[in-house]
């Protein structure tokens, strides 16, 4: 199990509602959450085997941007 973190432009409840079906239906994501209180809007994803690029592409399909951070 690994945890990936991303700086995103997901900044409100409406944005979270938009990305929820994309992230919930993505095979390999165990759990995810967005810290909208953080100025960088940090998305944390727990996954078994997905790469950061898989998450970034999924968010792009939903209309959002993400950049991996450590």
N, CA, C and O atoms as a GROMACS GRO file, in nm:
protein
  280
    1UNK      N    1   0.085  -0.118   0.000
    1UNK     CA    2   0.000   0.000   0.000
    1UNK      C    3   0.089   0.124   0.000
    1UNK      O    4   0.188   0.130   0.073
    2UNK      N    5   0.054   0.221  -0.082
    2UNK     CA    6   0.129   0.346  -0.086
    2UNK      C    7   0.034   0.464  -0.080
    2UNK      O    8  -0.082   0.455  -0.120
    3UNK      N    9   0.086   0.576  -0.030
    3UNK     CA   10   0.008   0.698  -0.023
    3UNK      C   11   0.072   0.801  -0.116
    3UNK      O   12   0.191   0.831  -0.106
    4UNK      N   13  -0.010   0.854  -0.206
    4UNK     CA   14   0.034   0.957  -0.300
    4UNK      C   15  -0.032   1.089  -0.264
    4UNK      O   16  -0.149   1.091  -0.226
    5UNK      N   17   0.042   1.198  -0.275
    5UNK     CA   18  -0.014   1.330  -0.244
    5UNK      C   19   0.003   1.421  -0.366
    5UNK      O   20   0.103   1.416  -0.437
    6UNK      N   21  -0.100   1.503  -0.387
    6UNK     CA   22  -0.104   1.591  -0.503
    6UNK      C   23  -0.152   1.729  -0.463
    6UNK      O   24  -0.241   1.743  -0.379
    7UNK      N   25  -0.093   1.831  -0.523
    7UNK     CA   26  -0.144   1.967  -0.515
    7UNK      C   27  -0.247   1.977  -0.627
    7UNK      O   28  -0.217   1.943  -0.741
    8UNK      N   29  -0.369   2.023  -0.596
    8UNK     CA   30  -0.477   2.024  -0.695
    8UNK      C   31  -0.546   2.159  -0.701
    8UNK      O   32  -0.515   2.251  -0.625
    9UNK      N   33  -0.641   2.169  -0.794
    9UNK     CA   34  -0.730   2.286  -0.800
    9UNK      C   35  -0.872   2.245  -0.762
    9UNK      O   36  -0.969   2.306  -0.807
   10UNK      N   37  -0.884   2.141  -0.680
   10UNK     CA   38  -1.014   2.097  -0.624
   10UNK      C   39  -1.034   2.180  -0.498
   10UNK      O   40  -0.970   2.155  -0.396
   11UNK      N   41  -1.123   2.280  -0.504
   11UNK     CA   42  -1.124   2.375  -0.392
   11UNK      C   43  -1.257   2.391  -0.320
   11UNK      O   44  -1.269   2.479  -0.234
   12UNK      N   45  -1.358   2.310  -0.351
   12UNK     CA   46  -1.485   2.326  -0.279
   12UNK      C   47  -1.564   2.196  -0.282
   12UNK      O   48  -1.524   2.099  -0.347
   13UNK      N   49  -1.674   2.193  -0.212
   13UNK     CA   50  -1.759   2.075  -0.207
   13UNK      C   51  -1.813   2.036  -0.344
   13UNK      O   52  -1.827   1.918  -0.374
   14UNK      N   53  -1.842   2.135  -0.427
   14UNK     CA   54  -1.890   2.107  -0.562
   14UNK      C   55  -1.784   2.039  -0.646
   14UNK      O   56  -1.813   1.948  -0.724
   15UNK      N   57  -1.659   2.084  -0.628
   15UNK     CA   58  -1.547   2.021  -0.700
   15UNK      C   59  -1.531   1.875  -0.654
   15UNK      O   60  -1.511   1.786  -0.736
   16UNK      N   61  -1.540   1.854  -0.524
   16UNK     CA   62  -1.528   1.718  -0.470
   16UNK      C   63  -1.640   1.631  -0.526
   16UNK      O   64  -1.616   1.515  -0.561
   17UNK      N   65  -1.761   1.685  -0.534
   17UNK     CA   66  -1.873   1.608  -0.589
   17UNK      C   67  -1.846   1.571  -0.735
   17UNK      O   68  -1.886   1.463  -0.780
   18UNK      N   69  -1.781   1.659  -0.808
   18UNK     CA   70  -1.750   1.632  -0.949
   18UNK      C   71  -1.646   1.521  -0.963
   18UNK      O   72  -1.662   1.434  -1.049
   19UNK      N   73  -1.542   1.522  -0.881
   19UNK     CA   74  -1.435   1.421  -0.895
   19UNK      C   75  -1.469   1.288  -0.828
   19UNK      O   76  -1.407   1.186  -0.859
   20UNK      N   77  -1.566   1.288  -0.737
   20UNK     CA   78  -1.598   1.166  -0.662
   20UNK      C   79  -1.624   1.045  -0.752
   20UNK      O   80  -1.563   0.940  -0.729
   21UNK      N   81  -1.712   1.053  -0.852
   21UNK     CA   82  -1.734   0.932  -0.933
   21UNK      C   83  -1.608   0.887  -1.009
   21UNK      O   84  -1.588   0.767  -1.030
   22UNK      N   85  -1.526   0.981  -1.050
   22UNK     CA   86  -1.403   0.945  -1.122
   22UNK      C   87  -1.307   0.870  -1.031
   22UNK      O   88  -1.252   0.767  -1.070
   23UNK      N   89  -1.287   0.922  -0.909
   23UNK     CA   90  -1.194   0.858  -0.816
   23UNK      C   91  -1.252   0.730  -0.755
   23UNK      O   92  -1.180   0.633  -0.735
   24UNK      N   93  -1.382   0.731  -0.725
   24UNK     CA   94  -1.443   0.612  -0.666
   24UNK      C   95  -1.446   0.495  -0.764
   24UNK      O   96  -1.438   0.380  -0.723
   25UNK      N   97  -1.458   0.524  -0.892
   25UNK     CA   98  -1.466   0.418  -0.992
   25UNK      C   99  -1.331   0.378  -1.049
   25UNK      O  100  -1.322   0.285  -1.130
   26UNK      N  101  -1.225   0.447  -1.008
   26UNK     CA  102  -1.091   0.414  -1.058
   26UNK      C  103  -1.041   0.288  -0.988
   26UNK      O  104  -1.024   0.287  -0.866
   27UNK      N  105  -1.017   0.184  -1.065
   27UNK     CA  106  -0.967   0.058  -1.010
   27UNK      C  107  -0.831   0.080  -0.945
   27UNK      O  108  -0.743   0.141  -1.005
   28UNK      N  109  -0.815   0.032  -0.823
   28UNK     CA  110  -0.686   0.043  -0.755
   28UNK      C  111  -0.680   0.148  -0.646
   28UNK      O  112  -0.585   0.149  -0.568
   29UNK      N  113  -0.777   0.238  -0.640
   29UNK     CA  114  -0.779   0.338  -0.533
   29UNK      C  115  -0.851   0.278  -0.412
   29UNK      O  116  -0.968   0.241  -0.420
   30UNK      N  117  -0.779   0.270  -0.300
   30UNK     CA  118  -0.837   0.217  -0.177
   30UNK      C  119  -0.920   0.326  -0.108
   30UNK      O  120  -1.035   0.302  -0.069
   31UNK      N  121  -0.860   0.445  -0.092
   31UNK     CA  122  -0.932   0.560  -0.035
   31UNK      C  123  -0.865   0.688  -0.080
   31UNK      O  124  -0.749   0.688  -0.122
   32UNK      N  125  -0.941   0.797  -0.070
   32UNK     CA  126  -0.888   0.927  -0.110
   32UNK      C  127  -0.959   1.035  -0.031
   32UNK      O  128  -1.070   1.016   0.018
   33UNK      N  129  -0.892   1.150  -0.019
   33UNK     CA  130  -0.953   1.267   0.046
   33UNK      C  131  -0.882   1.392  -0.002
   33UNK      O  132  -0.764   1.390  -0.039
   34UNK      N  133  -0.957   1.502   0.001
   34UNK     CA  134  -0.902   1.632  -0.038
   34UNK      C  135  -0.910   1.725   0.082
   34UNK      O  136  -1.015   1.739   0.144
   35UNK      N  137  -0.798   1.789   0.114
   35UNK     CA  138  -0.794   1.887   0.222
   35UNK      C  139  -0.814   2.025   0.161
   35UNK      O  140  -0.718   2.091   0.122
   36UNK      N  141  -0.941   2.068   0.154
   36UNK     CA  142  -0.970   2.198   0.092
   36UNK      C  143  -0.932   2.314   0.184
   36UNK      O  144  -0.929   2.429   0.140
   37UNK      N  145  -0.903   2.286   0.312
   37UNK     CA  146  -0.859   2.392   0.402
   37UNK      C  147  -0.712   2.427   0.377
   37UNK      O  148  -0.669   2.538   0.410
   38UNK      N  149  -0.637   2.337   0.320
   38UNK     CA  150  -0.497   2.362   0.288
   38UNK      C  151  -0.491   2.452   0.163
   38UNK      O  152  -0.563   2.427   0.067
   39UNK      N  153  -0.407   2.554   0.164
   39UNK     CA  154  -0.398   2.644   0.047
   39UNK      C  155  -0.362   2.571  -0.083
   39UNK      O  156  -0.395   2.618  -0.192
   40UNK      N  157  -0.294   2.456  -0.073
   40UNK     CA  158  -0.256   2.381  -0.193
   40UNK      C  159  -0.360   2.277  -0.231
   40UNK      O  160  -0.341   2.204  -0.328
   41UNK      N  161  -0.470   2.268  -0.155
   41UNK     CA  162  -0.580   2.174  -0.185
   41UNK      C  163  -0.526   2.033  -0.206
   41UNK      O  164  -0.537   1.977  -0.314
   42UNK      N  165  -0.468   1.977  -0.101
   42UNK     CA  166  -0.396   1.851  -0.109
   42UNK      C  167  -0.492   1.732  -0.122
   42UNK      O  168  -0.581   1.712  -0.039
   43UNK      N  169  -0.472   1.654  -0.229
   43UNK     CA  170  -0.542   1.528  -0.249
   43UNK      C  171  -0.449   1.418  -0.202
   43UNK      O  172  -0.334   1.409  -0.247
   44UNK      N  173  -0.498   1.333  -0.113
   44UNK     CA  174  -0.422   1.218  -0.065
   44UNK      C  175  -0.493   1.092  -0.113
   44UNK      O  176  -0.612   1.074  -0.089
   45UNK      N  177  -0.418   1.006  -0.181
   45UNK     CA  178  -0.474   0.884  -0.238
   45UNK      C  179  -0.396   0.765  -0.183
   45UNK      O  180  -0.273   0.762  -0.187
   46UNK      N  181  -0.469   0.666  -0.132
   46UNK     CA  182  -0.407   0.541  -0.090
   46UNK      C  183  -0.438   0.437  -0.197
   46UNK      O  184  -0.553   0.414  -0.232
   47UNK      N  185  -0.332   0.375  -0.248
   47UNK     CA  186  -0.348   0.281  -0.360
   47UNK      C  187  -0.254   0.162  -0.344
   47UNK      O  188  -0.148   0.172  -0.281
   48UNK      N  189  -0.294   0.053  -0.402
   48UNK     CA  190  -0.210  -0.068  -0.401
   48UNK      C  191  -0.102  -0.059  -0.508
   48UNK      O  192   0.015  -0.084  -0.481
   49UNK      N  193  -0.142  -0.022  -0.632
   49UNK     CA  194  -0.048  -0.034  -0.743
   49UNK      C  195  -0.055   0.076  -0.848
   49UNK      O  196   0.014   0.068  -0.950
   50UNK      N  197  -0.134   0.180  -0.825
   50UNK     CA  198  -0.144   0.287  -0.924
   50UNK      C  199  -0.022   0.379  -0.916
   50UNK      O  200   0.039   0.396  -0.810
   51UNK      N  201   0.010   0.438  -1.030
   51UNK     CA  202   0.117   0.538  -1.035
   51UNK      C  203   0.054   0.677  -1.024
   51UNK      O  204  -0.066   0.694  -1.044
   52UNK      N  205   0.137   0.775  -0.992
   52UNK     CA  206   0.090   0.914  -0.982
   52UNK      C  207   0.027   0.959  -1.114
   52UNK      O  208  -0.072   1.032  -1.114
   53UNK      N  209   0.084   0.916  -1.226
   53UNK     CA  210   0.031   0.957  -1.356
   53UNK      C  211  -0.112   0.905  -1.377
   53UNK      O  212  -0.193   0.970  -1.444
   54UNK      N  213  -0.144   0.788  -1.321
   54UNK     CA  214  -0.280   0.734  -1.332
   54UNK      C  215  -0.380   0.826  -1.263
   54UNK      O  216  -0.488   0.851  -1.315
   55UNK      N  217  -0.344   0.876  -1.146
   55UNK     CA  218  -0.432   0.965  -1.070
   55UNK      C  219  -0.446   1.099  -1.142
   55UNK      O  220  -0.556   1.153  -1.154
   56UNK      N  221  -0.334   1.153  -1.191
   56UNK     CA  222  -0.335   1.281  -1.262
   56UNK      C  223  -0.425   1.272  -1.386
   56UNK      O  224  -0.503   1.363  -1.412
   57UNK      N  225  -0.413   1.162  -1.462
   57UNK     CA  226  -0.497   1.145  -1.581
   57UNK      C  227  -0.645   1.133  -1.545
   57UNK      O  228  -0.730   1.186  -1.616
   58UNK      N  229  -0.674   1.065  -1.436
   58UNK     CA  230  -0.813   1.051  -1.392
   58UNK      C  231  -0.871   1.188  -1.356
   58UNK      O  232  -0.986   1.218  -1.391
   59UNK      N  233  -0.794   1.270  -1.286
   59UNK     CA  234  -0.841   1.404  -1.250
   59UNK      C  235  -0.857   1.492  -1.374
   59UNK      O  236  -0.948   1.574  -1.380
   60UNK      N  237  -0.770   1.477  -1.472
   60UNK     CA  238  -0.782   1.555  -1.596
   60UNK      C  239  -0.912   1.521  -1.668
   60UNK      O  240  -0.975   1.609  -1.726
   61UNK      N  241  -0.952   1.394  -1.665
   61UNK     CA  242  -1.080   1.354  -1.726
   61UNK      C  243  -1.197   1.422  -1.657
   61UNK      O  244  -1.299   1.451  -1.719
   62UNK      N  245  -1.181   1.448  -1.526
   62UNK     CA  246  -1.286   1.516  -1.450
   62UNK      C  247  -1.278   1.668  -1.466
   62UNK      O  248  -1.367   1.740  -1.420
   63UNK      N  249  -1.171   1.718  -1.531
   63UNK     CA  250  -1.157   1.861  -1.555
   63UNK      C  251  -1.072   1.934  -1.452
   63UNK      O  252  -1.081   2.056  -1.439
   64UNK      N  253  -0.989   1.859  -1.380
   64UNK     CA  254  -0.906   1.919  -1.274
   64UNK      C  255  -0.758   1.891  -1.299
   64UNK      O  256  -0.722   1.800  -1.374
   65UNK      N  257  -0.675   1.971  -1.235
   65UNK     CA  258  -0.530   1.957  -1.247
   65UNK      C  259  -0.474   1.901  -1.117
   65UNK      O  260  -0.528   1.924  -1.009
   66UNK      N  261  -0.365   1.828  -1.130
   66UNK     CA  262  -0.296   1.776  -1.012
   66UNK      C  263  -0.148   1.769  -1.041
   66UNK      O  264  -0.106   1.742  -1.153
   67UNK      N  265  -0.069   1.793  -0.937
   67UNK     CA  266   0.076   1.786  -0.946
   67UNK      C  267   0.124   1.708  -0.824
   67UNK      O  268   0.093   1.745  -0.711
   68UNK      N  269   0.200   1.601  -0.847
   68UNK     CA  270   0.244   1.520  -0.734
   68UNK      C  271   0.341   1.598  -0.647
   68UNK      O  272   0.426   1.672  -0.697
   69UNK      N  273   0.326   1.579  -0.515
   69UNK     CA  274   0.418   1.637  -0.418
   69UNK      C  275   0.465   1.523  -0.327
   69UNK      O  276   0.405   1.416  -0.324
   70UNK      N  277   0.573   1.548  -0.253
   70UNK     CA  278   0.623   1.444  -0.163
   70UNK      C  279   0.573   1.463  -0.022
   70UNK      O  280   0.606   1.384   0.066
   0.00000   0.00000   0.00000
